[in-house]
């Protein structure tokens, strides 16, 4: 039998699949009997094979186009995305994601390295005057001292939205760099973590020794918890990808990388949200003339939210 005759004999199945598409589109799949669903999937697979034959034997373009549309239409109904379910999303955001982050060894490693280096660098910069200049550079120190010489008294409200957008772009750029460096066998992620921790620690330590430090802390206190935590999360997500290229768990490197990428997405997603929140606070509250206790209260509230999400919600519980 010729291929064209074979496909011509299949037209009745195509029409049946088309009728089932109309049926599925007009009502929920849950309302369809099991036999209809089974028949629908069988006709869909057969139509895919028919399309492959039609393409291979260069049948008339009208037939090929019709099969393309029919297969695409059936595919969209058979594999359409799940509807938004608030209960499912709430469970994922408040149960699954924080527990995954709590048990993430890469996140624990990044957290310990970042805060250990940050505190050590800050202490060295505070007690040894020349240390900050070696880490940060003399030009950057002079620029920061100049920037924070004026007292924080607020700025033009029209600039707040613009600066918030700038901070979002800038902060996410930092996160993506920390994330991408992790692909260098994990070593790049460790380097990015140590570099950012030592740089930020030296800045905080140095600013604590000069008169401009009061203005500096007046500006950074409110948004620091979200921003610093987001840097740690970004570095941890990148480390997981990099380490997966070394310890593949018996998989190919490509498969191990894909598996690690799936596990890294909640971490990177949480980092992006925190960078966004930090940018909004930095754009609107940090430069405002609000008193320091208001900004310190925001920092305490932010730290409490982070502690609640990562520790209280993340602590493993029995099923």
C-alpha positions in Angstrom: 0.0 0.0 0.0 1.2 3.5 -0.9 1.9 5.9 2.0 -0.6 8.3 0.5 -3.3 5.6 0.5 -2.4 4.6 4.0 -2.7 8.2 5.3 -5.9 8.6 3.4 -7.4 5.7 5.2 -6.5 7.4 8.5 -8.6 10.4 7.9 -11.5 9.0 9.9 -9.2 8.7 12.9 -8.1 12.3 12.4 -11.7 13.5 12.4 -12.3 11.5 15.6 -9.3 13.1 17.2 -10.5 16.5 16.1 -13.9 15.8 17.7 -12.3 14.7 20.9 -10.2 17.9 20.9 -13.4 19.9 20.8 -14.8 17.8 23.6 -11.7 18.3 25.8 -11.6 22.1 25.1 -15.3 22.5 26.0 -15.2 20.6 29.3 -12.7 19.6 32.0 -10.7 16.4 31.4 -11.9 15.2 34.8 -15.4 15.0 33.4 -14.4 12.7 30.6 -14.8 8.9 31.0 -11.6 6.9 31.2 -12.3 5.2 27.8 -12.5 8.6 26.1 -9.2 9.7 27.6 -7.5 6.5 26.6 -8.8 6.8 23.1 -7.7 10.4 22.9 -4.1 9.6 23.8 -4.1 6.6 21.4 -5.3 8.8 18.5 -2.8 11.5 19.4 0.2 9.0 19.2 -1.1 7.7 15.9 -1.5 11.2 14.5 2.2 11.9 15.5 3.3 8.9 13.5 1.1 10.0 10.6 2.7 13.4 10.6 6.2 11.9 10.6 5.2 9.8 7.6 3.7 12.7 5.8 6.8 14.8 6.4 9.2 12.0 5.3 7.4 11.2 2.1 6.7 14.9 1.2 2.9 14.6 0.9 0.8 17.6 -0.2 1.5 20.7 2.0 -2.2 21.0 2.9 -2.1 17.5 4.5 1.1 18.2 6.4 -0.2 21.6 7.7 -3.5 20.0 8.8 -1.6 17.3 10.7 0.7 19.8 12.3 -2.3 21.8 13.6 -4.1 18.7 14.8 -1.1 17.3 16.6 -0.3 20.6 18.2 -3.9 21.1 19.3 -4.1 17.6 20.8 -0.7 18.0 22.5 -1.8 21.3 24.2 -4.8 19.5 25.6 -3.0 16.3 26.7 0.0 18.1 28.3 -1.5 21.4 29.2 -0.2 23.0 32.3 -1.8 22.6 35.7 -4.2 25.2 36.9 -3.1 27.5 39.6 -3.9 25.9 42.9 -3.4 28.2 45.9 -3.2 25.2 48.4 -0.5 23.5 46.3 1.5 26.7 45.9 1.2 27.6 49.6 2.4 24.1 50.5 5.4 24.4 48.2 6.4 27.9 49.3 5.9 27.4 53.0 6.8 23.7 53.5 8.8 22.2 50.7 11.1 25.1 49.7 12.1 26.1 53.3 12.8 22.5 54.2 14.9 22.0 51.1 16.9 25.1 51.9 17.3 24.1 55.5 18.8 20.8 54.5 21.0 22.2 51.7 24.6 21.4 52.6 25.9 23.9 49.9 23.8 26.6 51.6 25.3 25.8 55.0 28.8 25.9 53.5 28.2 29.2 51.8 26.6 30.6 55.0 29.5 29.6 57.3 32.2 30.8 54.8 30.5 34.1 54.1 29.7 35.2 57.7 33.0 33.8 59.0 35.1 35.8 56.5 32.8 38.8 56.8 33.2 39.0 60.6 37.0 38.3 60.4 37.5 41.0 57.7 35.4 43.5 59.6 37.3 42.9 62.8 40.6 43.2 61.0 39.6 46.5 59.3 38.3 47.9 62.6 41.5 47.1 64.5 44.1 47.5 61.8 43.9 50.8 59.9 45.8 49.6 56.9 43.8 46.4 56.3 40.8 48.0 54.6 43.0 49.9 52.2 44.7 46.6 51.1 41.3 44.9 50.6 39.2 47.7 49.1 41.7 50.0 47.7 42.5 53.6 48.6 40.4 55.2 45.8 37.2 53.3 46.8 37.7 54.2 50.4 38.0 57.9 49.6 35.0 57.7 47.4 32.9 56.1 50.1 34.0 58.6 52.7 33.0 61.4 50.4 29.7 59.8 49.5 28.7 59.4 53.2 30.0 62.8 54.4 26.6 64.5 54.1 24.0 63.6 56.7 21.1 61.3 55.5 18.3 63.8 55.2 16.2 62.3 52.4 16.3 63.0 48.7 13.9 64.0 45.9 11.0 61.5 46.0 11.0 61.5 42.2 14.4 59.8 42.3 13.3 56.9 44.6 11.6 54.8 41.9 14.6 55.3 39.6 17.1 54.4 42.2 15.0 51.4 43.3 15.1 50.1 39.7 18.9 50.7 39.6 19.4 48.8 42.8 17.3 45.9 41.5 19.4 45.7 38.4 22.7 46.1 40.4 21.8 43.6 43.1 20.6 40.9 40.7 23.8 41.3 38.7 25.8 40.6 41.8 23.6 37.5 42.5 24.0 36.2 38.9 27.8 36.7 39.1 28.0 34.7 42.3 25.8 32.0 40.7 27.7 31.7 37.5 31.1 31.6 39.2 29.9 28.4 40.9 30.1 26.6 37.6 33.8 26.6 37.8 33.8 23.3 39.6 32.5 24.9 42.7 35.8 26.7 43.3 34.5 29.8 41.6 31.6 29.9 43.9 33.9 29.6 46.9 36.1 32.4 45.5 33.0 34.7 44.9 31.8 34.0 48.5 35.1 34.8 50.1 35.7 37.9 47.8 32.3 39.5 48.6 32.5 38.6 52.3 36.0 40.1 52.7 35.1 43.2 50.7 31.9 43.9 52.5 33.4 43.1 55.9 36.3 45.5 55.3 33.9 48.2 54.3 31.8 47.8 57.4 34.8 47.6 59.6 36.5 50.6 58.2 33.3 52.8 58.2 33.0 51.9 61.9 36.3 53.8 62.6 35.5 57.1 60.9 33.0 59.9 61.6 31.2 59.2 58.3 30.4 55.8 59.7 27.2 57.1 61.4 25.8 58.1 58.0 26.9 54.9 56.5 25.1 52.7 59.0 22.1 55.0 58.9 21.9 54.1 55.2 22.7 50.4 55.0 21.1 49.0 58.2 17.6 48.6 56.9 18.3 46.7 53.7 21.4 44.8 54.8 19.7 41.5 56.1 18.0 40.8 52.8 20.9 41.8 50.6 23.6 39.9 52.5 21.4 36.8 52.7 20.7 36.9 49.0 24.4 37.0 48.2 24.9 33.8 50.3 21.9 32.1 48.6 23.3 33.0 45.1 26.7 31.6 45.9 25.2 28.4 47.3 23.1 27.8 44.2 26.2 28.2 42.0 28.3 25.9 44.2 25.7 23.2 43.9 26.0 23.3 40.1 29.8 23.4 40.2 30.1 20.5 42.7 27.7 18.4 40.5 30.3 18.4 37.8 32.8 16.8 40.2 30.5 14.4 42.1 28.1 13.2 39.5 26.6 10.5 41.6 27.1 7.9 38.8 25.4 10.1 36.2 26.8 11.7 33.1 28.0 15.3 33.8 25.2 16.7 31.7 22.6 14.7 33.7 24.2 15.6 37.0 24.2 19.2 36.0 20.5 19.1 35.1 19.6 17.4 38.4 21.6 20.0 40.4 20.0 22.8 38.4 16.5 21.6 39.4 17.6 21.6 43.1 19.2 25.0 42.8 16.2 26.8 41.5 14.4 27.2 44.9 17.6 28.7 46.3 18.1 31.1 43.4 14.5 32.0 43.4 14.6 32.9 47.1 17.8 35.0 46.4 16.1 36.9 43.6 13.1 37.7 45.9 15.4 38.9 48.6 17.5 41.1 46.2 14.2 42.6 45.1 13.1 43.3 48.6 16.5 44.7 49.5 16.4 47.0 46.5 13.0 48.4 47.4 14.1 49.1 50.9 17.3 50.6 49.7 15.5 52.8 47.2 12.7 54.1 49.4 13.6 53.7 53.1 17.4 53.7 53.4 18.0 57.2 51.9 14.9 58.7 53.7 15.0 61.1 56.7 13.4 58.5 58.9 15.1 58.1 62.2 17.6 55.4 62.8 15.4 53.4 65.1 12.8 53.0 62.2 15.5 51.6 60.0 16.9 49.4 62.7 13.4 48.1 63.4 13.1 47.2 59.7 16.4 45.3 59.9 15.2 43.4 63.0 11.9 42.6 61.3 13.7 41.4 58.1 16.1 39.3 60.1 13.2 37.8 62.0 11.4 37.0 58.8 14.4 35.3 57.4 14.9 33.3 60.7 11.3 32.2 60.6 11.3 31.1 57.0 14.6 29.3 56.9 14.7 27.9 60.5 11.2 27.6 61.9 9.5 26.6 58.6 12.6 24.8 57.3 13.2 22.6 60.3 12.4 19.0 59.3 9.1 17.6 60.6 7.7 14.1 60.6 5.3 13.4 57.7 
